[in-house]
């Protein structure tokens, strides 16, 4: 197995998941420069929406069905490259790195969940990719937190959110989220990126309608 790994490294040298520069065979997924450039969100921020500060209009999650939202990184620079490497290049080990960073910084207020619930993918997107990025991230995070993974949400015929503007994303007709089976009483909803929060809110509303009493959101990155 060790000889095979050495041969593979010669034929396809490892590269940084963000900038794609060559890495040493024993190096982690990120080069030192990209590790230093990770756009960590420092400070307390808003516990309701996960933003460091509000724009005009106040908290965008004031009426959301989830109680708390948090992300360790801004959706920019290296963090954006990592998300895109997972979603669009199929770099599956990146999901484990993202989960490790999520688990390391998860606030105590979000650690009281009974189970991890992944945000469900759009069905067409899931078929084309052959895997579910949010599901992979949620599975790795559940393992690190030693919590059960409960993939109880499914998407109906709504349109996908990628490429839609903020007003379109918030249109209820775009989202059809359904619960299969019994959801956890206290659910930690997991996705890769928190953008407008429309999909997260739709998922939280479906969970609440099915019996969840408390729902919080953890995403890898937050759009500012």
Secondary structure, 3 states (H helix, E strand, C coil): CHHHHHHHHHHCCCECCCCCCECCCCCCCCCHHHHHCCCECCCCCCCCCCCCCCCCCCCCCCCCCCCEEEEEEECCHHHHHHHHHHHHHCCCHHHHHHHHHHHHHCCHHHCCCCEEEECCCCHHHHHHHCCCHHHHHHHHHHHHHCCEECCCEEECCCCCCCCCCHHHHCCHHHCCEEECCCCCCEEEEEEEEECCCHHHHHHHHHHHHHCCCEEEEEEEEECC
